[in-house]
């Protein structure tokens, strides 16, 4: 018997109320969607609504984990450099516990300077952003799965870092890598680290 396809929904909680965001999530679960995803931006998408209301993704995901019971949850995607990877590993492990093992973690190299520079965050070259993303992925997976982590990278350094509780899911929550730009380096990053990929605004040729 062929595998039944899974359908997912992308919520865009911009310029709306928390009550409406929660209603969209519970309705998606009622309708039987496999997972729901939200963006992890600090401001509304440009050029649409640069000053519109835009909620913090991980605060919303934590609340939606309590508001739902079956549907999977995740960000599309958390960009590199938004949060220190050790802190992010702690956040995601905690959320995987509080939502009963329903978390998927989407990550990417970031592609919009307006989500960084006005907030005092660095927006380096594409090559450096990809290198930072890879170190973040290495650190997060290590903290999720190892008792103690010492890491000496170019961009991050950890010394005997411990994470408890570990994620509910074994070996860890699925990792999705967002592919927005480039046809060579980022696909290799996804092949090394990802359980799934998200193609954002891509033509069929790019996907192939």
Secondary structure, 3 states (H helix, E strand, C coil): CCCCCCCEEEECCECCCHHHHHHHHHHHHHCCCCEEEECCCCCCCCCCCCCCCECCHHHHHHHHHHHCCCCEEEECCEECCCCCHHHHHHHHHHHHHHCCCCEEEEEECCCCHHHCHHHCCCCCCHHHHHHHHHHHHHHHHHHHHCCCEEEECCCCEEEEECCCCCCCCCCCCEEEEEECCCCCHHHHHHHHHCCEEEECCCCHHHHC
